[in-house]
């Protein structure tokens, strides 16, 4: 997503990577994107605002009975998804 330090040092490279990944995300039309890299989350969420992005820790917390991650409330108002149902779909 943010291409590590390139996000700060090579904005051109980082932007190209962001655009390429945003295209792939839009093509796949996921219900949610989960990542453990906060830089990736921030950069890609700004490029694909129609898709919710969640940190891995928030996702795991939700999967084990914690609160629903921010941004998923609207998604949950539609057809029911759970962490386990989306994980099964990805495998």
PDB file as gemmi writes it, atoms N, CA and C in Angstrom:
CRYST1    1.000    1.000    1.000  90.00  90.00  90.00 P 1                      
ATOM      1  N   UNK A   1       0.806  -1.190   0.000  1.00  0.00           N  
ATOM      2  CA  UNK A   1       0.000   0.000   0.000  1.00  0.00           C  
ATOM      3  C   UNK A   1       0.843   1.245   0.000  1.00  0.00           C  
ATOM      4  N   UNK A   2       1.507   1.527   1.105  1.00  0.00           N  
ATOM      5  CA  UNK A   2       2.272   2.770   1.194  1.00  0.00           C  
ATOM      6  C   UNK A   2       3.710   2.589   0.758  1.00  0.00           C  
ATOM      7  N   UNK A   3       4.137   1.372   0.477  1.00  0.00           N  
ATOM      8  CA  UNK A   3       5.489   1.074   0.001  1.00  0.00           C  
ATOM      9  C   UNK A   3       6.552   1.445   1.023  1.00  0.00           C  
ATOM     10  N   UNK A   4       6.268   1.254   2.285  1.00  0.00           N  
ATOM     11  CA  UNK A   4       7.247   1.500   3.337  1.00  0.00           C  
ATOM     12  C   UNK A   4       7.752   2.930   3.350  1.00  0.00           C  
ATOM     13  N   UNK A   5       9.070   3.096   3.451  1.00  0.00           N  
ATOM     14  CA  UNK A   5       9.635   4.443   3.495  1.00  0.00           C  
ATOM     15  C   UNK A   5       9.474   5.177   2.174  1.00  0.00           C  
ATOM     16  N   UNK A   6       9.181   4.450   1.102  1.00  0.00           N  
ATOM     17  CA  UNK A   6       8.928   5.122  -0.179  1.00  0.00           C  
ATOM     18  C   UNK A   6       7.747   6.083  -0.074  1.00  0.00           C  
ATOM     19  N   UNK A   7       6.857   5.804   0.859  1.00  0.00           N  
ATOM     20  CA  UNK A   7       5.710   6.685   1.069  1.00  0.00           C  
ATOM     21  C   UNK A   7       6.175   8.104   1.380  1.00  0.00           C  
ATOM     22  N   UNK A   8       7.321   8.206   2.036  1.00  0.00           N  
ATOM     23  CA  UNK A   8       7.884   9.510   2.381  1.00  0.00           C  
ATOM     24  C   UNK A   8       8.992   9.941   1.428  1.00  0.00           C  
ATOM     25  N   UNK A   9       9.815   8.974   0.991  1.00  0.00           N  
ATOM     26  CA  UNK A   9      11.005   9.309   0.216  1.00  0.00           C  
ATOM     27  C   UNK A   9      10.792   9.303  -1.293  1.00  0.00           C  
ATOM     28  N   UNK A  10       9.901   8.448  -1.764  1.00  0.00           N  
ATOM     29  CA  UNK A  10       9.636   8.333  -3.205  1.00  0.00           C  
ATOM     30  C   UNK A  10       8.128   8.364  -3.433  1.00  0.00           C  
ATOM     31  N   UNK A  11       7.581   9.521  -3.316  1.00  0.00           N  
ATOM     32  CA  UNK A  11       6.129   9.688  -3.425  1.00  0.00           C  
ATOM     33  C   UNK A  11       5.626   9.179  -4.772  1.00  0.00           C  
ATOM     34  N   UNK A  12       6.396   9.379  -5.839  1.00  0.00           N  
ATOM     35  CA  UNK A  12       5.991   8.913  -7.166  1.00  0.00           C  
ATOM     36  C   UNK A  12       5.821   7.395  -7.187  1.00  0.00           C  
ATOM     37  N   UNK A  13       6.783   6.676  -6.633  1.00  0.00           N  
ATOM     38  CA  UNK A  13       6.715   5.220  -6.581  1.00  0.00           C  
ATOM     39  C   UNK A  13       5.550   4.766  -5.710  1.00  0.00           C  
ATOM     40  N   UNK A  14       5.404   5.393  -4.568  1.00  0.00           N  
ATOM     41  CA  UNK A  14       4.331   5.056  -3.643  1.00  0.00           C  
ATOM     42  C   UNK A  14       2.955   5.282  -4.275  1.00  0.00           C  
ATOM     43  N   UNK A  15       2.822   6.381  -5.005  1.00  0.00           N  
ATOM     44  CA  UNK A  15       1.550   6.696  -5.662  1.00  0.00           C  
ATOM     45  C   UNK A  15       1.232   5.679  -6.752  1.00  0.00           C  
ATOM     46  N   UNK A  16       2.248   5.265  -7.509  1.00  0.00           N  
ATOM     47  CA  UNK A  16       2.033   4.241  -8.541  1.00  0.00           C  
ATOM     48  C   UNK A  16       1.561   2.934  -7.912  1.00  0.00           C  
ATOM     49  N   UNK A  17       2.191   2.559  -6.815  1.00  0.00           N  
ATOM     50  CA  UNK A  17       1.802   1.338  -6.119  1.00  0.00           C  
ATOM     51  C   UNK A  17       0.378   1.447  -5.583  1.00  0.00           C  
ATOM     52  N   UNK A  18       0.045   2.594  -5.020  1.00  0.00           N  
ATOM     53  CA  UNK A  18      -1.302   2.834  -4.509  1.00  0.00           C  
ATOM     54  C   UNK A  18      -2.335   2.685  -5.626  1.00  0.00           C  
ATOM     55  N   UNK A  19      -2.071   3.294  -6.767  1.00  0.00           N  
ATOM     56  CA  UNK A  19      -3.013   3.234  -7.887  1.00  0.00           C  
ATOM     57  C   UNK A  19      -3.189   1.807  -8.387  1.00  0.00           C  
ATOM     58  N   UNK A  20      -2.084   1.066  -8.501  1.00  0.00           N  
ATOM     59  CA  UNK A  20      -2.167  -0.314  -8.983  1.00  0.00           C  
ATOM     60  C   UNK A  20      -2.969  -1.181  -8.019  1.00  0.00           C  
ATOM     61  N   UNK A  21      -2.692  -1.046  -6.731  1.00  0.00           N  
ATOM     62  CA  UNK A  21      -3.421  -1.846  -5.748  1.00  0.00           C  
ATOM     63  C   UNK A  21      -4.895  -1.446  -5.676  1.00  0.00           C  
ATOM     64  N   UNK A  22      -5.183  -0.166  -5.822  1.00  0.00           N  
ATOM     65  CA  UNK A  22      -6.575   0.298  -5.807  1.00  0.00           C  
ATOM     66  C   UNK A  22      -7.351  -0.315  -6.968  1.00  0.00           C  
ATOM     67  N   UNK A  23      -6.727  -0.405  -8.129  1.00  0.00           N  
ATOM     68  CA  UNK A  23      -7.381  -1.030  -9.290  1.00  0.00           C  
ATOM     69  C   UNK A  23      -7.718  -2.481  -8.973  1.00  0.00           C  
ATOM     70  N   UNK A  24      -6.768  -3.213  -8.404  1.00  0.00           N  
ATOM     71  CA  UNK A  24      -7.002  -4.627  -8.075  1.00  0.00           C  
ATOM     72  C   UNK A  24      -8.107  -4.780  -7.031  1.00  0.00           C  
ATOM     73  N   UNK A  25      -8.113  -3.913  -6.043  1.00  0.00           N  
ATOM     74  CA  UNK A  25      -9.157  -3.983  -5.016  1.00  0.00           C  
ATOM     75  C   UNK A  25     -10.522  -3.732  -5.643  1.00  0.00           C  
ATOM     76  N   UNK A  26     -10.627  -2.714  -6.482  1.00  0.00           N  
ATOM     77  CA  UNK A  26     -11.919  -2.423  -7.137  1.00  0.00           C  
ATOM     78  C   UNK A  26     -12.370  -3.574  -8.033  1.00  0.00           C  
ATOM     79  N   UNK A  27     -11.431  -4.209  -8.728  1.00  0.00           N  
ATOM     80  CA  UNK A  27     -11.777  -5.345  -9.594  1.00  0.00           C  
ATOM     81  C   UNK A  27     -12.322  -6.516  -8.782  1.00  0.00           C  
ATOM     82  N   UNK A  28     -11.748  -6.751  -7.609  1.00  0.00           N  
ATOM     83  CA  UNK A  28     -12.170  -7.882  -6.777  1.00  0.00           C  
ATOM     84  C   UNK A  28     -13.454  -7.608  -5.994  1.00  0.00           C  
ATOM     85  N   UNK A  29     -13.762  -6.343  -5.741  1.00  0.00           N  
ATOM     86  CA  UNK A  29     -14.959  -5.938  -5.002  1.00  0.00           C  
ATOM     87  C   UNK A  29     -15.103  -6.667  -3.658  1.00  0.00           C  
ATOM     88  N   UNK A  30     -14.083  -6.596  -2.802  1.00  0.00           N  
ATOM     89  CA  UNK A  30     -14.194  -7.289  -1.512  1.00  0.00           C  
ATOM     90  C   UNK A  30     -15.179  -6.588  -0.582  1.00  0.00           C  
ATOM     91  N   UNK A  31     -15.737  -7.347   0.356  1.00  0.00           N  
ATOM     92  CA  UNK A  31     -16.590  -6.749   1.385  1.00  0.00           C  
ATOM     93  C   UNK A  31     -15.761  -5.877   2.314  1.00  0.00           C  
ATOM     94  N   UNK A  32     -14.547  -6.323   2.588  1.00  0.00           N  
ATOM     95  CA  UNK A  32     -13.646  -5.616   3.503  1.00  0.00           C  
ATOM     96  C   UNK A  32     -12.211  -6.009   3.160  1.00  0.00           C  
ATOM     97  N   UNK A  33     -11.267  -5.111   3.427  1.00  0.00           N  
ATOM     98  CA  UNK A  33      -9.842  -5.401   3.265  1.00  0.00           C  
ATOM     99  C   UNK A  33      -9.212  -5.356   4.650  1.00  0.00           C  
ATOM    100  N   UNK A  34      -8.450  -6.392   4.986  1.00  0.00           N  
ATOM    101  CA  UNK A  34      -7.789  -6.483   6.285  1.00  0.00           C  
ATOM    102  C   UNK A  34      -6.284  -6.477   6.062  1.00  0.00           C  
ATOM    103  N   UNK A  35      -5.581  -5.633   6.805  1.00  0.00           N  
ATOM    104  CA  UNK A  35      -4.124  -5.544   6.698  1.00  0.00           C  
ATOM    105  C   UNK A  35      -3.529  -5.243   8.064  1.00  0.00           C  
ATOM    106  N   UNK A  36      -2.325  -5.720   8.285  1.00  0.00           N  
ATOM    107  CA  UNK A  36      -1.612  -5.437   9.518  1.00  0.00           C  
ATOM    108  C   UNK A  36      -0.711  -4.220   9.428  1.00  0.00           C  
ATOM    109  N   UNK A  37      -0.663  -3.579   8.262  1.00  0.00           N  
ATOM    110  CA  UNK A  37       0.222  -2.429   8.067  1.00  0.00           C  
ATOM    111  C   UNK A  37      -0.603  -1.151   8.051  1.00  0.00           C  
ATOM    112  N   UNK A  38      -0.420  -0.319   9.068  1.00  0.00           N  
ATOM    113  CA  UNK A  38      -1.224   0.900   9.183  1.00  0.00           C  
ATOM    114  C   UNK A  38      -0.977   1.848   8.011  1.00  0.00           C  
ATOM    115  N   UNK A  39       0.249   1.876   7.488  1.00  0.00           N  
ATOM    116  CA  UNK A  39       0.544   2.721   6.329  1.00  0.00           C  
ATOM    117  C   UNK A  39      -0.251   2.286   5.113  1.00  0.00           C  
ATOM    118  N   UNK A  40      -0.301   0.976   4.880  1.00  0.00           N  
ATOM    119  CA  UNK A  40      -1.093   0.442   3.767  1.00  0.00           C  
ATOM    120  C   UNK A  40      -2.570   0.772   3.950  1.00  0.00           C  
ATOM    121  N   UNK A  41      -3.064   0.559   5.163  1.00  0.00           N  
ATOM    122  CA  UNK A  41      -4.473   0.843   5.430  1.00  0.00           C  
ATOM    123  C   UNK A  41      -4.821   2.287   5.114  1.00  0.00           C  
ATOM    124  N   UNK A  42      -4.011   3.202   5.606  1.00  0.00           N  
ATOM    125  CA  UNK A  42      -4.294   4.628   5.404  1.00  0.00           C  
ATOM    126  C   UNK A  42      -4.229   5.009   3.931  1.00  0.00           C  
ATOM    127  N   UNK A  43      -3.183   4.570   3.249  1.00  0.00           N  
ATOM    128  CA  UNK A  43      -3.027   4.971   1.857  1.00  0.00           C  
ATOM    129  C   UNK A  43      -4.102   4.340   0.970  1.00  0.00           C  
ATOM    130  N   UNK A  44      -4.367   3.064   1.158  1.00  0.00           N  
ATOM    131  CA  UNK A  44      -5.349   2.404   0.298  1.00  0.00           C  
ATOM    132  C   UNK A  44      -6.778   2.822   0.631  1.00  0.00           C  
ATOM    133  N   UNK A  45      -7.066   3.054   1.903  1.00  0.00           N  
ATOM    134  CA  UNK A  45      -8.408   3.513   2.270  1.00  0.00           C  
ATOM    135  C   UNK A  45      -8.718   4.859   1.628  1.00  0.00           C  
ATOM    136  N   UNK A  46      -7.713   5.700   1.483  1.00  0.00           N  
ATOM    137  CA  UNK A  46      -7.953   6.993   0.831  1.00  0.00           C  
ATOM    138  C   UNK A  46      -8.162   6.829  -0.665  1.00  0.00           C  
ATOM    139  N   UNK A  47      -7.609   5.770  -1.245  1.00  0.00           N  
ATOM    140  CA  UNK A  47      -7.751   5.536  -2.687  1.00  0.00           C  
ATOM    141  C   UNK A  47      -9.025   4.773  -3.030  1.00  0.00           C  
ATOM    142  N   UNK A  48      -9.544   3.999  -2.084  1.00  0.00           N  
ATOM    143  CA  UNK A  48     -10.739   3.176  -2.323  1.00  0.00           C  
ATOM    144  C   UNK A  48     -11.724   3.414  -1.172  1.00  0.00           C  
ATOM    145  N   UNK A  49     -12.272   4.625  -1.078  1.00  0.00           N  
ATOM    146  CA  UNK A  49     -13.121   4.957   0.076  1.00  0.00           C  
ATOM    147  C   UNK A  49     -14.426   4.162   0.147  1.00  0.00           C  
ATOM    148  N   UNK A  50     -14.823   3.547  -0.945  1.00  0.00           N  
ATOM    149  CA  UNK A  50     -16.067   2.768  -0.934  1.00  0.00           C  
ATOM    150  C   UNK A  50     -15.896   1.402  -0.266  1.00  0.00           C  
ATOM    151  N   UNK A  51     -14.669   1.012   0.057  1.00  0.00           N  
ATOM    152  CA  UNK A  51     -14.390  -0.276   0.677  1.00  0.00           C  
ATOM    153  C   UNK A  51     -13.896  -0.064   2.105  1.00  0.00           C  
ATOM    154  N   UNK A  52     -14.461  -0.785   3.086  1.00  0.00           N  
ATOM    155  CA  UNK A  52     -13.949  -0.659   4.452  1.00  0.00           C  
ATOM    156  C   UNK A  52     -12.584  -1.340   4.595  1.00  0.00           C  
ATOM    157  N   UNK A  53     -11.700  -0.707   5.343  1.00  0.00           N  
ATOM    158  CA  UNK A  53     -10.377  -1.249   5.640  1.00  0.00           C  
ATOM    159  C   UNK A  53     -10.262  -1.419   7.144  1.00  0.00           C  
ATOM    160  N   UNK A  54      -9.737  -2.567   7.575  1.00  0.00           N  
ATOM    161  CA  UNK A  54      -9.664  -2.899   8.991  1.00  0.00           C  
ATOM    162  C   UNK A  54      -8.275  -3.446   9.307  1.00  0.00           C  
ATOM    163  N   UNK A  55      -7.739  -3.062  10.454  1.00  0.00           N  
ATOM    164  CA  UNK A  55      -6.452  -3.603  10.901  1.00  0.00           C  
ATOM    165  C   UNK A  55      -6.656  -5.040  11.381  1.00  0.00           C  
ATOM    166  N   UNK A  56      -5.649  -5.862  11.187  1.00  0.00           N  
ATOM    167  CA  UNK A  56      -5.717  -7.274  11.565  1.00  0.00           C  
ATOM    168  C   UNK A  56      -6.093  -7.462  13.037  1.00  0.00           C  
ATOM    169  N   UNK A  57      -5.554  -6.633  13.910  1.00  0.00           N  
ATOM    170  CA  UNK A  57      -5.854  -6.762  15.344  1.00  0.00           C  
ATOM    171  C   UNK A  57      -7.333  -6.490  15.610  1.00  0.00           C  
ATOM    172  N   UNK A  58      -7.908  -5.484  14.940  1.00  0.00           N  
ATOM    173  CA  UNK A  58      -9.342  -5.206  15.102  1.00  0.00           C  
ATOM    174  C   UNK A  58     -10.169  -6.385  14.603  1.00  0.00           C  
ATOM    175  N   UNK A  59      -9.759  -6.964  13.483  1.00  0.00           N  
ATOM    176  CA  UNK A  59     -10.476  -8.098  12.893  1.00  0.00           C  
ATOM    177  C   UNK A  59     -10.450  -9.292  13.844  1.00  0.00           C  
ATOM    178  N   UNK A  60      -9.270  -9.595  14.387  1.00  0.00           N  
ATOM    179  CA  UNK A  60      -9.150 -10.724  15.314  1.00  0.00           C  
ATOM    180  C   UNK A  60      -9.914 -10.474  16.607  1.00  0.00           C  
ATOM    181  N   UNK A  61      -9.903  -9.243  17.078  1.00  0.00           N  
ATOM    182  CA  UNK A  61     -10.670  -8.899  18.275  1.00  0.00           C  
ATOM    183  C   UNK A  61     -12.152  -9.146  18.028  1.00  0.00           C  
ATOM    184  N   UNK A  62     -12.652  -8.710  16.877  1.00  0.00           N  
ATOM    185  CA  UNK A  62     -14.057  -8.917  16.522  1.00  0.00           C  
ATOM    186  C   UNK A  62     -14.366 -10.405  16.417  1.00  0.00           C  
ATOM    187  N   UNK A  63     -13.450 -11.159  15.803  1.00  0.00           N  
ATOM    188  CA  UNK A  63     -13.665 -12.598  15.613  1.00  0.00           C  
ATOM    189  C   UNK A  63     -13.743 -13.350  16.934  1.00  0.00           C  
ATOM    190  N   UNK A  64     -13.169 -12.770  17.976  1.00  0.00           N  
ATOM    191  CA  UNK A  64     -13.177 -13.440  19.281  1.00  0.00           C  
ATOM    192  C   UNK A  64     -14.120 -12.771  20.274  1.00  0.00           C  
ATOM    193  N   UNK A  65     -15.104 -12.037  19.756  1.00  0.00           N  
ATOM    194  CA  UNK A  65     -16.153 -11.486  20.605  1.00  0.00           C  
ATOM    195  C   UNK A  65     -16.039 -10.018  20.928  1.00  0.00           C  
ATOM    196  N   UNK A  66     -15.028  -9.350  20.398  1.00  0.00           N  
ATOM    197  CA  UNK A  66     -14.869  -7.920  20.644  1.00  0.00           C  
ATOM    198  C   UNK A  66     -15.826  -7.093  19.800  1.00  0.00           C  
ATOM    199  N   UNK A  67     -15.694  -5.777  19.886  1.00  0.00           N  
ATOM    200  CA  UNK A  67     -16.593  -4.889  19.142  1.00  0.00           C  
ATOM    201  C   UNK A  67     -16.346  -4.938  17.636  1.00  0.00           C  
ATOM    202  N   UNK A  68     -17.377  -4.619  16.915  1.00  0.00           N  
ATOM    203  CA  UNK A  68     -17.278  -4.534  15.458  1.00  0.00           C  
ATOM    204  C   UNK A  68     -16.309  -3.405  15.099  1.00  0.00           C  
ATOM    205  N   UNK A  69     -15.370  -3.656  14.185  1.00  0.00           N  
ATOM    206  CA  UNK A  69     -14.435  -2.602  13.788  1.00  0.00           C  
ATOM    207  C   UNK A  69     -15.158  -1.409  13.172  1.00  0.00           C  
ATOM    208  N   UNK A  70     -14.637  -0.202  13.406  1.00  0.00           N  
ATOM    209  CA  UNK A  70     -15.236   0.998  12.807  1.00  0.00           C  
ATOM    210  C   UNK A  70     -15.299   0.873  11.290  1.00  0.00           C  
ATOM    211  N   UNK A  71     -16.399   1.330  10.735  1.00  0.00           N  
ATOM    212  CA  UNK A  71     -16.557   1.301   9.287  1.00  0.00           C  
ATOM    213  C   UNK A  71     -17.304   0.093   8.764  1.00  0.00           C  
ATOM    214  N   UNK A  72     -17.517  -0.898   9.613  1.00  0.00           N  
ATOM    215  CA  UNK A  72     -18.225  -2.097   9.151  1.00  0.00           C  
ATOM    216  C   UNK A  72     -19.705  -2.081   9.494  1.00  0.00           C  
ATOM    217  N   UNK A  73     -20.144  -1.096  10.277  1.00  0.00           N  
ATOM    218  CA  UNK A  73     -21.548  -1.050  10.687  1.00  0.00           C  
ATOM    219  C   UNK A  73     -22.481  -1.020   9.476  1.00  0.00           C  
ATOM    220  N   UNK A  74     -22.155  -0.190   8.496  1.00  0.00           N  
ATOM    221  CA  UNK A  74     -22.998  -0.080   7.299  1.00  0.00           C  
ATOM    222  C   UNK A  74     -23.008  -1.392   6.525  1.00  0.00           C  
ATOM    223  N   UNK A  75     -21.860  -2.026   6.429  1.00  0.00           N  
ATOM    224  CA  UNK A  75     -21.766  -3.311   5.744  1.00  0.00           C  
ATOM    225  C   UNK A  75     -22.628  -4.353   6.440  1.00  0.00           C  
ATOM    226  N   UNK A  76     -22.627  -4.338   7.759  1.00  0.00           N  
ATOM    227  CA  UNK A  76     -23.388  -5.321   8.520  1.00  0.00           C  
ATOM    228  C   UNK A  76     -24.886  -5.085   8.458  1.00  0.00           C  
ATOM    229  N   UNK A  77     -25.301  -3.905   8.039  1.00  0.00           N  
ATOM    230  CA  UNK A  77     -26.729  -3.620   7.903  1.00  0.00           C  
ATOM    231  C   UNK A  77     -27.326  -4.395   6.733  1.00  0.00           C  
ATOM    232  N   UNK A  78     -26.471  -4.829   5.794  1.00  0.00           N  
ATOM    233  CA  UNK A  78     -26.914  -5.605   4.636  1.00  0.00           C  
ATOM    234  C   UNK A  78     -26.883  -7.089   4.971  1.00  0.00           C  
ATOM    235  N   UNK A  79     -26.587  -7.927   3.975  1.00  0.00           N  
ATOM    236  CA  UNK A  79     -26.487  -9.367   4.225  1.00  0.00           C  
ATOM    237  C   UNK A  79     -25.456  -9.642   5.317  1.00  0.00           C  
ATOM    238  N   UNK A  80     -25.784 -10.548   6.220  1.00  0.00           N  
ATOM    239  CA  UNK A  80     -24.926 -10.800   7.373  1.00  0.00           C  
ATOM    240  C   UNK A  80     -23.601 -11.439   6.988  1.00  0.00           C  
ATOM    241  N   UNK A  81     -22.515 -10.839   7.463  1.00  0.00           N  
ATOM    242  CA  UNK A  81     -21.196 -11.440   7.349  1.00  0.00           C  
ATOM    243  C   UNK A  81     -20.609 -11.519   8.743  1.00  0.00           C  
ATOM    244  N   UNK A  82     -19.716 -12.446   8.935  1.00  0.00           N  
ATOM    245  CA  UNK A  82     -18.977 -12.581  10.181  1.00  0.00           C  
ATOM    246  C   UNK A  82     -17.518 -12.778   9.807  1.00  0.00           C  
ATOM    247  N   UNK A  83     -16.599 -12.607  10.748  1.00  0.00           N  
ATOM    248  CA  UNK A  83     -15.203 -12.842  10.407  1.00  0.00           C  
ATOM    249  C   UNK A  83     -14.974 -14.233   9.838  1.00  0.00           C  
ATOM    250  N   UNK A  84     -15.657 -15.240  10.378  1.00  0.00           N  
ATOM    251  CA  UNK A  84     -15.434 -16.601   9.889  1.00  0.00           C  
ATOM    252  C   UNK A  84     -15.989 -16.798   8.487  1.00  0.00           C  
ATOM    253  N   UNK A  85     -17.118 -16.180   8.145  1.00  0.00           N  
ATOM    254  CA  UNK A  85     -17.680 -16.374   6.802  1.00  0.00           C  
ATOM    255  C   UNK A  85     -16.817 -15.722   5.741  1.00  0.00           C  
ATOM    256  N   UNK A  86     -16.208 -14.584   6.043  1.00  0.00           N  
ATOM    257  CA  UNK A  86     -15.360 -13.937   5.048  1.00  0.00           C  
ATOM    258  C   UNK A  86     -14.018 -14.634   4.945  1.00  0.00           C  
ATOM    259  N   UNK A  87     -13.531 -15.199   6.036  1.00  0.00           N  
ATOM    260  CA  UNK A  87     -12.275 -15.944   5.991  1.00  0.00           C  
ATOM    261  C   UNK A  87     -12.446 -17.194   5.152  1.00  0.00           C  
ATOM    262  N   UNK A  88     -13.580 -17.861   5.300  1.00  0.00           N  
ATOM    263  CA  UNK A  88     -13.848 -19.060   4.510  1.00  0.00           C  
ATOM    264  C   UNK A  88     -13.914 -18.726   3.033  1.00  0.00           C  
ATOM    265  N   UNK A  89     -14.491 -17.593   2.692  1.00  0.00           N  
ATOM    266  CA  UNK A  89     -14.614 -17.204   1.289  1.00  0.00           C  
ATOM    267  C   UNK A  89     -13.254 -16.911   0.676  1.00  0.00           C  
ATOM    268  N   UNK A  90     -12.308 -16.446   1.487  1.00  0.00           N  
ATOM    269  CA  UNK A  90     -10.986 -16.089   0.979  1.00  0.00           C  
ATOM    270  C   UNK A  90     -10.101 -17.306   0.779  1.00  0.00           C  
ATOM    271  N   UNK A  91     -10.400 -18.416   1.440  1.00  0.00           N  
ATOM    272  CA  UNK A  91      -9.516 -19.579   1.322  1.00  0.00           C  
ATOM    273  C   UNK A  91      -9.906 -20.502   0.201  1.00  0.00           C  
TER     274      UNK A  91                                                      
END                                                                             
